Amino acid sequence: MKQVPLSKSSFLTAQIEQAIAVCLEEISVNPSIASAYLTLGDLYVQQQRWQLAKEAYRQAITIEPNLAIAYRQLAEIFAIQGNESQAADHLYQAWELEPLSITAQEYYKLGQTLASQNKPAKAIACYQNALKMQPDYWQAYQTLATFLTQQGKNERAIEVYRQGVKHNPQNAQYYLALAQALAANQQWVRASNNYRHAAQLSPSAEIYYHWALTSSQLKEYNQAREYYRHAAELAPSAEIYYHWGLTLSQIKEYNEALGCYQKAIAFKADYWQVYYQLGLIWQQQQQWEKALLAYQKARQIQPQAHEILLEMGLIYQHLQQFDRAIALYHEVIKNNPNSSVESKAFERYQQTVAQHPQPTVILYYQLAKLLRAKSHFDRAIAVYQKSIELDPYFRDAYIALQYTPIAEEQLDNIIAFYQQIVAKYPDITLAWGNLGDALTQKDNLAEAINCYNTACYQRAIQSYPHLAKYTWKEAKSSAPDFIIPGASKSGTSSLFYYLDRHPQILLSHIKEIDFYWKNYDKGIDWYLAHFPSLTDREDFLTGEATPNYLRFPLVAQRIKDTFPQVKIILLLRNPADRAISWHYHKFNTGLTKQNLKTAIATEIERLATISEAEITNTGFYNPDNILSSLYIYKIKPWIEILGRDQFLILKSEDFYSDPQTSMNEVFNFLGVANCPLDSYPKVNAGSYNQVDAELRKTLVDYFAPYNQQLEDYLGMQFNWE
């Protein structure tokens, strides 16, 4: 039967139907004739009955697997239907069966299509077929080699260019490409030989420039110098002069190098690397002012190149402008986490502090904060100790040490350090408390309790000297009056500070005792030692604030089991803002290295996979910015265990905007007289850059339904946005 070409549609509808009937009758008589199915497929195509056409062509292929035209017709149908992947696969199969009927350009075009569809083996085969048919097809060589390089098959890419050189021995372009591929694979000698062949055939600035780069790698600096000269003579450019200058600097030809750098700037005025190299030369020659000007220009062009700041810092060290040097190193450390640049900056920062003729407590304290933020806890502890040695009464260092993890191998050292401090300065409350914590970590609870009792006594009489005249019990025996269990980053430090100013409230010597979660096994005597024993009297109150308590229903149960009448004060901040602030608190104290966007996305994905019960009972995981802001799941079990009447719940935003009114509410809840302050400073407020509006909106939208549940449960309106 004669095949009907796909491109012709001369049958009228009735005639096509009649032809289809004839084909079907012939197939029923002899179902093993591939040409009948092929013609039937063509007829269905004319009717645009694509599925029937595809079935007919597939049947033809089943009968005659090497029927290239059937694959080609299928490819056309898939293309019409927009299925480019199937179209490419069937066209590839057709051409595999009839390779001689295809041009090199057609193979190349199909290779591009297959490569874009992530079908590397077929794409490579097409490029190779193109090159077999046309050995001087430069674009195909280049594309195939690039494609192989992207797949990490560097040796195969090199072999492609070797074939190009073999088939095109008089074309410099192929030698150049081969040389560059060899150089990219650090085969410098072979690269240099091929650059030589390219230059002999058709000298150009590009060839000499790359040849010079390779010669520099081989430390053949004089040859590199000559090749740069040839390149500049043929087509001068900023890049040529810059790298020529680098080579001259390597051989200490600084004057000639300066000339090259100046020429580079003439071609490209904003070439920051040139200014950086000028700075290095003038720094080498101790021309400090010129070097600083060059570095400042480089920094102006490229503010993110922090190696510039490292070199400027060295100059300021030499000029004994130590504070300027430290400021630069500080900036580098903040903006280059976990990098070699950061390590150099830390090293130079410490060198500069050591060289400083009048090092201050703040210098050491800031360095220690940076070390802690980068999770270098052991080094941070040592530097915090140094700041305390300079000023034993420097409170911030003691407080920072309370939140810095101490490794077991450091405990003996830190205990000895604090013992020396309290022996010489027995009135330093924070030192007694920190000594108690270190002894607790060593399981020396009896000595730790003595330290805590001393800390409580010293703290009380320093605030109110007349209390020294009272009779103090040896140990406290009654419960604290209140606990502030959260939420973290919601104003608990400020609340603790304001409560501490009330003459009837003598707080724990440290804000966060973390007894009911971390230290419950230490026992009630250990816990009560953190509170002034004088508060067993009815005319005084005491309490603590451990914001992480709210995360754990078990804490509420333990409170009920020990001191069921204790009052609970909660501060709740807009959960979107609290989540952001908590992330940056962890980041700035070295507890996480994730960026905020990644942390939020990771946690949203994780929360979608866990049950409400898991959310309720999970205290910590990383990241946990959202988890600890899902207040409904955290507060509900607390209220169910302890009872709603024991809770005072405040909105953080109201607490910030009108602290005096909020504190009157707190004092009324505790049953003491109001105690207005002259000022209400924010304590331990977080610091971070403004957050992307879209990211915050993601959080706001995520929390909205949970906030509504919280409002319904508590009968309170928070109106968080």
C-alpha positions as CSV (number, residue, x, y, z in Angstrom):
1,M,0.0,0.0,0.0
2,K,1.3,3.4,-0.9
3,Q,2.1,5.7,2.1
4,V,0.3,9.0,2.3
5,P,2.7,11.8,3.1
6,L,2.0,13.6,6.4
7,S,2.2,17.1,4.8
8,K,-0.5,16.5,2.3
9,S,-4.2,16.6,3.2
10,S,-6.0,16.2,-0.2
11,F,-8.7,13.8,1.0
12,L,-12.1,15.2,1.8
13,T,-13.5,13.9,5.1
14,A,-15.5,11.2,3.4
15,Q,-12.6,10.1,1.3
16,I,-10.3,10.0,4.5
17,E,-12.9,7.8,6.3
18,Q,-13.0,5.5,3.3
19,A,-9.2,5.3,3.2
20,I,-9.2,4.5,7.0
21,A,-11.7,1.8,6.5
22,V,-9.6,0.3,3.7
23,C,-6.5,0.3,6.0
24,L,-8.4,-1.3,8.9
25,E,-9.7,-4.0,6.5
26,E,-6.2,-4.7,5.2
27,I,-4.9,-4.8,8.8
28,S,-7.6,-7.3,9.8
29,V,-6.6,-9.6,7.0
30,N,-2.8,-9.2,7.6
31,P,-2.0,-7.5,10.9
32,S,1.7,-7.8,10.5
33,I,2.2,-5.2,7.7
34,A,4.0,-2.2,9.3
35,S,3.3,0.1,6.3
36,A,-0.5,-0.3,6.8
37,Y,-0.2,1.0,10.3
38,L,2.0,3.8,9.1
39,T,-0.5,4.9,6.5
40,L,-3.3,4.6,9.0
41,G,-1.4,6.9,11.4
42,D,-1.0,9.4,8.6
43,L,-4.7,9.4,7.9
44,Y,-5.5,10.0,11.6
45,V,-3.1,12.9,11.6
46,Q,-5.0,14.5,8.8
47,Q,-8.1,14.3,11.0
48,Q,-6.0,15.5,14.0
49,R,-7.0,12.4,15.9
50,W,-3.6,12.4,17.7
51,Q,-4.1,9.5,20.1
52,L,-5.2,7.1,17.4
53,A,-2.3,8.3,15.2
54,K,0.2,7.6,17.9
55,E,-1.2,4.2,18.5
56,A,-1.0,3.3,14.8
57,Y,2.7,4.5,14.6
58,R,3.6,2.6,17.8
59,Q,2.1,-0.6,16.3
60,A,4.1,0.0,13.2
61,I,7.3,0.2,15.3
62,T,6.3,-2.9,17.2
63,I,6.2,-4.8,13.9
64,E,9.3,-3.1,12.4
65,P,11.4,-1.6,15.3
66,N,13.8,0.1,12.9
67,L,11.1,2.1,11.1
68,A,12.7,5.6,11.5
69,I,9.8,7.4,9.8
70,A,7.4,6.2,12.5
71,Y,9.6,7.7,15.2
72,R,9.8,11.0,13.2
73,Q,6.0,11.1,12.8
74,L,5.6,10.5,16.5
75,A,8.1,13.3,17.2
76,E,6.0,15.7,15.1
77,I,2.8,14.8,17.0
78,F,4.4,15.3,20.4
79,A,5.8,18.7,19.2
80,I,2.2,19.7,18.1
81,Q,0.9,18.7,21.5
82,G,3.6,20.7,23.3
83,N,5.4,17.7,24.7
84,E,8.9,18.8,23.8
85,S,10.6,16.1,25.9
86,Q,8.9,13.2,24.1
87,A,9.3,15.0,20.7
88,A,13.1,15.2,21.3
89,D,13.4,11.6,22.4
90,H,11.5,10.3,19.3
91,L,13.4,12.5,16.9
92,Y,16.7,11.3,18.5
93,Q,15.6,7.7,17.9
94,A,14.7,8.4,14.3
95,W,18.0,9.9,13.6
96,E,19.8,7.1,15.3
97,L,18.2,4.8,12.7
98,E,18.9,7.1,9.7
99,P,22.0,9.1,10.7
100,L,23.1,9.9,7.1
101,S,20.0,11.8,6.3
102,I,20.7,14.5,9.0
103,T,22.9,17.5,8.8
104,A,25.5,18.5,11.4
105,Q,23.5,21.6,12.3
106,E,20.3,19.5,12.9
107,Y,22.3,17.2,15.3
108,Y,23.6,20.3,17.1
109,K,20.2,21.8,17.5
110,L,18.7,18.5,18.8
111,G,21.7,18.3,21.2
112,Q,20.9,21.7,22.6
113,T,17.3,20.7,23.1
114,L,18.2,17.4,24.9
115,A,20.7,19.3,27.1
116,S,18.1,21.7,28.2
117,Q,15.9,18.7,29.1
118,N,18.7,17.3,31.3
119,K,19.3,14.3,29.0
120,P,23.1,14.5,29.0
121,A,23.9,11.2,27.3
122,K,21.7,11.8,24.3
123,A,22.8,15.5,24.1
124,I,26.5,14.4,24.0
125,A,25.8,11.8,21.4
126,C,24.2,14.5,19.2
127,Y,27.1,16.9,19.5
128,Q,29.5,14.0,18.7
129,N,27.5,13.1,15.6
130,A,27.6,16.8,14.5
131,L,31.4,16.7,14.8
132,K,31.7,13.4,12.9
133,M,29.7,15.0,10.0
134,Q,31.5,18.3,10.2
135,P,35.0,18.1,11.9
136,D,35.4,21.9,11.7
137,Y,32.2,22.7,13.5
138,W,33.7,25.1,16.1
139,Q,30.5,25.8,18.0
140,A,29.8,22.1,18.5
141,Y,33.3,21.6,19.9
142,Q,32.9,24.5,22.3
143,T,29.4,23.5,23.4
144,L,30.3,19.9,23.9
145,A,33.4,20.7,25.9
146,T,31.6,23.2,28.1
147,F,28.8,20.7,28.7
148,L,31.2,18.0,29.8
149,T,33.0,20.5,32.0
150,Q,29.8,21.4,33.7
151,Q,29.3,17.7,34.5
152,G,32.7,17.5,36.0
153,K,34.1,15.5,33.1
154,N,37.2,17.7,32.6
155,E,39.4,15.1,30.9
156,R,36.7,14.3,28.4
157,A,36.3,18.0,27.6
158,I,40.1,18.2,27.1
159,E,39.9,15.3,24.7
160,V,37.1,17.1,22.7
161,Y,39.5,20.0,22.0
162,R,42.4,17.5,21.2
163,Q,40.1,16.1,18.5
164,G,39.5,19.7,17.3
165,V,43.2,20.3,17.1
166,K,43.7,17.0,15.2
167,H,41.1,17.8,12.6
168,N,42.0,21.5,12.4
169,P,45.8,21.7,12.9
170,Q,46.1,25.1,11.2
171,N,43.4,26.9,13.3
172,A,44.7,28.7,16.4
173,Q,41.3,28.8,17.9
174,Y,41.4,25.1,18.7
175,Y,44.9,25.3,20.3
176,L,43.7,28.2,22.4
177,A,40.6,26.4,23.6
178,L,42.7,23.2,24.4
179,A,45.2,25.3,26.3
180,Q,42.5,27.0,28.3
181,A,40.9,23.6,29.1
182,L,44.3,22.3,30.3
183,A,44.9,25.4,32.4
184,A,41.5,25.1,34.0
185,N,42.6,21.5,35.0
186,Q,46.0,22.9,36.2
187,Q,48.0,21.1,33.5
188,W,50.2,24.1,33.2
189,V,53.0,22.7,31.1
190,R,50.7,21.2,28.4
191,A,48.7,24.4,28.5
192,S,51.8,26.5,27.8
193,N,52.8,24.3,24.9
194,N,49.4,24.7,23.3
195,Y,49.4,28.5,23.8
196,R,52.8,28.5,22.0
197,H,51.2,26.7,19.0
198,A,48.3,29.1,19.0
199,A,50.6,32.1,19.1
200,Q,52.7,30.7,16.2
201,L,49.6,30.3,14.0
202,S,47.8,33.5,14.8
203,P,49.3,35.7,17.6
204,S,46.6,37.7,19.5
205,A,46.3,39.6,22.8
206,E,44.0,36.9,24.1
207,I,46.5,34.1,23.5
208,Y,49.5,36.0,25.0
209,Y,47.4,37.1,28.0
210,H,46.4,33.5,28.9
211,W,49.9,32.3,28.1
212,A,51.3,34.8,30.5
213,L,48.8,33.7,33.2
214,T,50.0,30.1,32.8
215,S,53.6,31.1,32.8
216,S,53.0,32.8,36.2
217,Q,51.6,29.6,37.5
218,L,54.7,27.9,36.4
219,K,56.7,30.7,38.2
220,E,58.3,31.6,34.8
221,Y,57.9,35.2,35.6
222,N,60.2,36.6,33.0
223,Q,58.4,34.8,30.3
224,A,55.1,35.9,31.7
225,R,56.4,39.5,31.7
226,E,57.2,39.3,28.0
227,Y,53.9,37.7,27.1
228,Y,52.0,40.5,28.9
229,R,54.0,43.0,26.9
230,H,53.0,41.3,23.6
231,A,49.4,41.2,24.7
232,A,49.4,44.9,25.7
233,E,51.0,45.8,22.3
234,L,48.3,44.0,20.4
235,A,45.2,45.0,22.4
236,P,45.9,46.8,25.8
237,S,43.2,46.3,28.5
238,A,42.8,46.8,32.2
239,E,42.9,43.0,32.8
240,I,46.3,42.7,31.0
241,Y,47.9,45.5,32.9
242,Y,46.5,44.3,36.2
243,H,47.8,40.8,35.9
244,W,51.1,42.1,34.5
245,G,51.4,44.2,37.6
246,L,50.7,41.1,39.8
247,T,53.6,39.3,38.0
248,L,55.9,42.2,38.5
249,S,55.0,42.3,42.2
250,Q,55.9,38.7,42.5
251,I,59.5,39.4,41.4
252,K,59.5,42.6,43.5
253,E,59.7,45.0,40.5
254,Y,57.4,47.4,42.4
255,N,58.1,50.5,40.4
256,E,57.2,48.8,37.1
257,A,54.2,47.2,38.8
258,L,53.0,50.6,39.9
259,G,53.1,51.7,36.3
260,C,51.0,48.8,35.2
261,Y,48.4,49.4,37.8
262,Q,48.1,53.0,36.9
263,K,47.6,52.0,33.2
264,A,44.9,49.5,34.4
265,I,43.1,52.3,36.2
266,A,43.3,54.4,33.1
267,F,41.3,51.7,31.3
268,K,38.9,50.9,34.2
269,A,38.6,53.5,36.9
270,D,36.5,51.4,39.3
271,Y,38.9,48.4,39.3
272,W,39.0,47.9,43.1
273,Q,41.5,45.0,42.9
274,V,44.1,47.4,41.4
275,Y,43.7,49.9,44.2
276,Y,44.1,47.0,46.7
277,Q,47.3,45.9,45.0
278,L,48.5,49.5,45.0
279,G,47.8,49.6,48.7
280,L,49.9,46.4,49.2
281,I,52.9,47.8,47.4
282,W,52.8,51.1,49.3
283,Q,52.3,49.2,52.5
284,Q,55.3,47.1,51.7
285,Q,57.3,50.3,51.1
286,Q,55.9,51.8,54.4
287,Q,54.2,54.6,52.6
288,W,51.3,54.4,55.0
289,E,49.2,57.4,53.9
290,K,49.4,56.4,50.2
291,A,48.5,52.8,51.2
292,L,45.5,53.9,53.2
293,L,44.2,56.2,50.4
294,A,44.5,53.3,48.0
295,Y,42.6,50.9,50.4
296,Q,40.0,53.5,51.1
297,K,39.4,53.9,47.3
298,A,39.2,50.1,46.9
299,R,36.7,49.9,49.8
300,Q,34.6,52.7,48.3
301,I,34.3,50.7,45.1
302,Q,33.8,47.2,46.8
303,P,32.6,47.5,50.4
304,Q,32.3,43.7,50.7
305,A,36.0,43.0,50.1
306,H,36.9,42.6,53.8
307,E,40.5,41.7,53.0
308,I,40.9,45.4,52.5
309,L,40.0,46.1,56.1
310,L,42.5,43.5,57.4
311,E,45.3,45.4,55.6
312,M,44.1,48.8,56.8
313,G,44.0,47.3,60.3
314,L,47.6,46.3,60.1
315,I,48.6,49.8,59.1
316,Y,46.7,51.3,62.0
317,Q,48.4,48.8,64.3
318,H,51.8,50.0,63.0
319,L,50.7,53.6,63.4
320,Q,49.6,52.7,67.0
321,Q,46.0,53.8,66.2
322,F,44.8,50.7,68.0
323,D,41.1,51.7,68.4
324,R,40.8,52.2,64.6
325,A,42.4,48.9,63.9
326,I,40.1,47.1,66.4
327,A,37.0,48.8,64.8
328,L,38.0,47.4,61.4
329,Y,38.6,43.9,62.7
330,H,35.3,44.0,64.5
331,E,33.5,44.8,61.3
332,V,35.3,42.0,59.5
333,I,34.3,39.4,62.1
334,K,30.7,40.5,62.2
335,N,30.3,40.1,58.4
336,N,32.4,37.0,57.6
337,P,31.1,34.1,59.7
338,N,33.2,30.9,59.6
339,S,35.8,32.0,57.1
340,S,39.5,32.3,56.9
341,V,39.1,36.1,56.8
342,E,37.2,35.9,60.2
343,S,40.0,33.8,61.7
344,K,42.7,36.3,60.6
345,A,40.5,39.2,62.0
346,F,40.2,37.5,65.4
347,E,44.0,36.8,65.5
348,R,44.8,40.4,64.7
349,Y,42.1,41.8,67.0
350,Q,43.7,39.9,69.9
351,Q,47.2,41.1,68.9
352,T,46.0,44.7,68.8
353,V,44.4,44.4,72.2
354,A,47.6,42.9,73.6
355,Q,49.6,45.8,72.0
356,H,47.3,48.5,73.2
357,P,49.1,50.7,75.8
358,Q,45.9,51.2,77.7
359,P,43.5,48.3,77.0
360,T,40.1,48.9,78.5
361,V,37.6,46.5,79.9
362,I,35.3,47.3,77.0
363,L,37.9,46.3,74.5
364,Y,38.2,42.8,76.0
365,Y,34.4,42.6,76.6
366,Q,33.6,43.3,73.0
367,L,36.2,40.8,71.8
368,A,34.7,38.2,74.1
369,K,31.1,38.9,72.8
370,L,32.4,38.4,69.2
371,L,34.0,35.2,70.1
372,R,30.9,33.9,71.8
373,A,28.7,35.0,68.9
374,K,30.9,32.8,66.7
375,S,30.6,29.8,69.1
376,H,34.3,30.1,70.2
377,F,33.1,29.6,73.8
378,D,36.4,28.6,75.4
379,R,38.2,31.6,73.9
380,A,35.4,33.9,74.9
381,I,35.5,32.7,78.5
382,A,39.3,33.5,78.7
383,V,38.7,37.0,77.3
384,Y,35.8,37.7,79.7
385,Q,38.1,36.7,82.5
386,K,40.6,39.2,81.2
387,S,38.0,42.0,81.3
388,I,37.2,41.0,84.9
389,E,40.8,41.1,85.9
390,L,41.0,44.7,84.6
391,D,37.8,45.6,86.5
392,P,36.5,43.0,89.0
393,Y,33.3,45.0,89.4
394,F,32.4,44.9,85.6
395,R,28.9,43.4,85.8
396,D,28.4,42.8,82.1
397,A,31.2,40.2,81.9
398,Y,29.8,38.2,84.8
399,I,26.4,38.2,83.3
400,A,27.7,37.2,79.9
401,L,29.6,34.3,81.5
402,Q,26.3,33.0,82.9
403,Y,25.1,32.4,79.4
404,T,28.3,31.0,78.0
405,P,28.7,27.2,77.9
406,I,31.6,26.1,80.0
407,A,33.4,22.9,79.0
408,E,34.2,20.3,81.7
409,E,37.9,20.8,81.1
410,Q,37.5,24.5,81.9
411,L,35.7,24.1,85.2
412,D,38.6,23.9,87.5
413,N,40.2,27.0,86.0
414,I,37.0,29.0,86.2
415,I,36.3,27.9,89.8
416,A,39.8,28.9,90.8
417,F,39.3,32.2,89.0
418,Y,36.1,33.0,90.9
419,Q,37.5,31.9,94.2
420,Q,40.3,34.4,93.8
421,I,37.8,37.1,93.0
422,V,35.5,36.5,96.0
423,A,38.5,36.1,98.3
424,K,39.7,39.6,97.3
425,Y,36.3,41.2,96.7
426,P,33.7,39.4,98.8
427,D,31.0,42.0,98.1
428,I,30.8,41.1,94.3
429,T,27.5,39.3,94.2
430,L,27.8,38.1,90.7
431,A,31.1,36.4,91.3
432,W,29.5,34.4,94.2
433,G,26.7,33.4,92.0
434,N,28.9,32.4,89.1
435,L,31.1,30.4,91.4
436,G,28.1,28.6,92.7
437,D,27.1,27.7,89.1
438,A,30.5,26.3,88.3
439,L,30.5,24.3,91.5
440,T,27.1,23.0,90.7
441,Q,28.4,21.9,87.3
442,K,31.0,20.0,89.2
443,D,28.3,18.4,91.4
444,N,29.7,20.1,94.5
445,L,26.2,21.2,95.7
446,A,27.0,21.9,99.3
447,E,29.6,24.5,98.4
448,A,27.4,25.9,95.7
449,I,24.5,26.4,98.1
450,N,26.9,28.4,100.4
451,C,27.9,30.6,97.5
452,Y,24.2,31.2,96.5
453,N,23.3,32.1,100.1
454,T,26.2,34.6,100.2
455,A,25.2,36.1,96.9
456,C,21.6,36.6,98.0
457,Y,22.8,38.2,101.3
458,Q,25.3,40.5,99.6
459,R,22.8,41.5,96.9
460,A,20.1,42.4,99.4
461,I,22.3,44.5,101.8
462,Q,24.0,46.4,99.0
463,S,20.5,47.5,97.7
464,Y,19.1,48.1,101.2
465,P,22.0,48.4,103.8
466,H,19.5,48.5,106.7
467,L,18.6,44.8,106.0
468,A,22.0,43.8,107.5
469,K,20.5,44.6,110.9
470,Y,17.8,41.9,110.4
471,T,18.2,38.4,111.6
472,W,18.8,36.2,108.6
473,K,17.9,32.5,108.7
474,E,20.6,30.1,107.6
475,A,18.5,28.8,104.8
476,K,15.2,29.7,103.1
477,S,12.4,27.2,103.7
478,S,9.3,28.7,102.1
479,A,8.3,29.0,98.5
480,P,9.0,31.9,96.2
481,D,6.0,34.1,95.8
482,F,6.0,34.3,92.0
483,I,7.7,32.9,88.9
484,I,8.0,34.6,85.5
485,P,8.2,31.7,83.1
486,G,8.1,33.6,79.8
487,A,7.9,34.3,77.1
488,S,11.6,34.8,76.2
489,K,12.5,38.0,74.3
490,S,9.2,39.5,75.5
491,G,10.4,41.9,78.2
492,T,11.1,39.6,81.1
493,S,14.5,41.2,81.8
494,S,12.9,44.6,82.1
495,L,10.1,43.3,84.3
496,F,12.7,41.6,86.6
497,Y,14.6,44.9,86.7
498,Y,11.5,47.0,87.7
499,L,10.4,44.5,90.3
500,D,13.9,44.6,91.8
501,R,13.4,48.3,92.5
502,H,10.5,47.6,94.9
503,P,11.7,47.8,98.6
504,Q,9.4,44.8,99.5
505,I,10.7,42.6,96.8
506,L,14.0,40.8,97.2
507,L,14.6,38.8,94.1
508,S,16.7,35.8,93.4
509,H,20.4,36.7,93.1
510,I,20.3,35.7,89.4
511,K,17.4,36.1,87.0
512,E,17.3,32.7,85.4
513,I,17.7,29.8,87.8
514,D,16.2,27.2,85.4
515,F,15.5,24.8,88.3
516,Y,12.3,23.3,87.2
517,W,13.7,22.1,83.8
518,K,17.5,21.9,83.8
519,N,18.4,21.6,87.5
520,Y,15.4,19.8,89.1
521,D,17.6,16.9,90.1
522,K,19.6,19.3,92.3
523,G,16.8,19.4,94.9
524,I,14.6,22.0,96.7
525,D,17.4,23.1,99.1
526,W,19.6,24.0,96.1
527,Y,16.7,25.9,94.5
528,L,15.7,27.9,97.6
529,A,19.3,28.9,98.2
530,H,19.0,31.2,95.2
531,F,16.5,33.4,97.2
532,P,17.2,35.6,100.2
533,S,16.3,33.7,103.3
534,L,14.9,37.0,104.7
535,T,11.9,36.6,102.3
536,D,10.5,33.9,104.6
537,R,9.2,36.9,106.5
538,E,5.7,38.0,105.5
539,D,6.7,41.6,104.8
540,F,9.0,40.6,101.8
541,L,8.3,38.8,98.5
542,T,10.7,37.0,96.2
543,G,10.6,35.4,92.8
544,E,12.6,34.4,89.7
545,A,12.3,34.7,86.0
546,T,13.3,31.8,83.7
547,P,11.7,32.5,80.4
548,N,12.3,29.1,78.9
549,Y,10.0,27.5,81.5
550,L,6.9,28.2,79.4
551,R,8.1,25.8,76.8
552,F,7.6,22.7,79.0
553,P,4.2,21.5,80.5
554,L,6.4,19.3,82.8
555,V,7.6,22.5,84.5
556,A,4.1,23.5,85.4
557,Q,3.5,20.0,86.9
558,R,6.7,20.2,88.9
559,I,5.7,23.7,90.2
560,K,2.4,22.2,91.3
561,D,4.2,19.3,93.0
562,T,6.5,21.6,95.0
563,F,4.9,25.0,95.5
564,P,1.3,24.9,94.1
565,Q,0.3,28.3,95.3
566,V,3.1,30.3,93.5
567,K,1.8,33.1,91.3
568,I,2.7,33.1,87.6
569,I,3.3,36.3,85.6
570,L,3.5,36.0,81.8
571,L,4.6,38.5,79.2
572,L,3.4,37.7,75.6
573,R,4.9,39.6,72.7
574,N,3.6,39.6,69.1
575,P,4.8,36.1,68.1
576,A,6.1,37.2,64.7
577,D,8.4,39.8,66.4
578,R,9.3,37.4,69.2
579,A,10.3,34.7,66.7
580,I,12.6,37.1,64.9
581,S,14.1,38.4,68.1
582,W,14.7,34.9,69.4
583,H,16.5,33.9,66.2
584,Y,18.9,36.9,66.5
585,H,19.5,36.3,70.2
586,K,20.7,32.8,69.4
587,F,22.7,34.0,66.4
588,N,24.4,36.8,68.5
589,T,25.3,34.3,71.3
590,G,26.7,31.6,69.0
591,L,23.8,29.2,69.4
592,T,23.0,29.1,65.7
593,K,24.6,30.0,62.4
594,Q,21.6,29.8,60.1
595,N,20.2,32.9,58.5
596,L,16.7,34.0,59.5
597,K,15.0,33.2,56.1
598,T,16.4,29.6,56.1
599,A,15.6,29.0,59.7
600,I,11.9,30.1,59.2
601,A,11.5,28.1,56.0
602,T,13.0,25.0,57.7
603,E,10.8,25.3,60.7
604,I,7.6,25.8,58.8
605,E,8.3,22.7,56.8
606,R,9.0,20.7,59.9
607,L,6.0,21.9,61.8
608,A,3.8,20.7,59.0
609,T,4.9,17.1,59.7
610,I,4.3,17.0,63.5
611,S,1.1,16.6,65.6
612,E,-0.3,19.2,68.1
613,A,0.7,16.9,70.9
614,E,4.3,17.0,69.7
615,I,4.2,20.8,69.5
616,T,2.9,21.0,73.0
617,N,5.5,18.6,74.5
618,T,8.5,19.7,72.5
619,G,10.6,22.2,74.3
620,F,13.7,22.8,72.1
621,Y,14.9,21.9,68.6
622,N,16.9,23.9,66.1
623,P,15.4,26.1,64.8
624,D,12.7,26.8,67.3
625,N,11.7,30.4,66.6
626,I,8.2,29.6,65.6
627,L,7.6,26.6,68.0
628,S,8.3,28.8,71.1
629,S,5.9,31.5,69.8
630,L,2.9,29.2,69.4
631,Y,1.6,30.4,72.7
632,I,-1.8,28.5,72.7
633,Y,0.0,25.2,72.8
634,K,2.4,26.3,75.6
635,I,0.0,28.2,77.8
636,K,-3.0,25.9,77.8
637,P,-1.4,23.0,79.6
638,W,0.0,25.4,82.2
639,I,-3.4,26.8,83.0
640,E,-5.0,23.3,83.0
641,I,-2.4,22.2,85.6
642,L,-2.2,25.3,87.8
643,G,-5.5,27.1,87.3
644,R,-6.3,30.4,85.6
645,D,-6.5,32.4,88.9
646,Q,-2.8,32.0,89.5
647,F,-1.9,33.8,86.2
648,L,-1.3,37.4,85.3
649,I,-0.9,37.7,81.6
650,L,0.4,40.9,80.1
651,K,0.7,42.0,76.5
652,S,4.4,43.0,75.9
653,E,3.5,45.9,73.6
654,D,1.4,47.5,76.4
655,F,4.2,46.8,78.8
656,Y,6.7,48.6,76.6
657,S,4.5,51.6,75.8
658,D,3.1,52.2,79.3
659,P,5.4,50.4,81.8
660,Q,4.1,52.2,84.8
661,T,0.5,51.1,84.3
662,S,1.6,47.5,83.6
663,M,3.7,47.5,86.8
664,N,0.8,48.8,88.9
665,E,-1.1,45.8,87.5
666,V,1.8,43.5,88.6
667,F,2.1,45.0,92.1
668,N,-1.7,44.7,92.6
669,F,-1.5,41.1,91.5
670,L,1.3,40.4,94.0
671,G,-0.5,42.4,96.8
672,V,2.1,45.1,97.4
673,A,1.9,48.8,97.1
674,N,2.7,50.6,93.8
675,C,6.3,51.7,93.4
676,P,6.6,54.1,90.4
677,L,10.1,54.7,89.0
678,D,11.6,57.8,87.6
679,S,12.4,55.9,84.4
680,Y,11.8,52.5,82.9
681,P,14.8,51.5,80.7
682,K,14.5,48.6,78.4
683,V,16.8,45.9,79.7
684,N,18.6,43.3,77.4
685,A,16.8,44.6,74.3
686,G,17.9,42.7,71.1
687,S,19.7,44.4,68.3
688,Y,19.4,43.5,64.6
689,N,18.8,45.0,61.2
690,Q,15.3,45.6,59.9
691,V,13.8,42.3,58.7
692,D,12.5,41.9,55.2
693,A,8.8,42.9,55.1
694,E,7.8,39.8,53.1
695,L,9.4,37.5,55.6
696,R,7.7,39.2,58.5
697,K,4.4,38.9,56.7
698,T,5.0,35.2,56.2
699,L,5.3,34.9,60.0
700,V,2.3,37.2,60.7
701,D,0.1,35.1,58.3
702,Y,1.4,31.8,59.9
703,F,0.6,32.9,63.4
704,A,-2.8,34.5,62.7
705,P,-5.0,31.4,63.3
706,Y,-3.1,30.4,66.5
707,N,-3.3,33.9,67.9
708,Q,-7.1,33.8,67.4
709,Q,-7.2,30.5,69.3
710,L,-5.2,32.1,72.1
711,E,-7.5,35.1,72.3
712,D,-10.6,32.8,72.4
713,Y,-9.0,30.6,75.1
714,L,-7.9,33.4,77.4
715,G,-10.7,35.8,76.7
716,M,-8.2,38.5,75.9
717,Q,-7.6,40.7,72.9
718,F,-4.0,41.1,71.7
719,N,-4.7,42.6,68.3
720,W,-1.2,41.6,67.0
721,E,-0.3,42.5,63.4
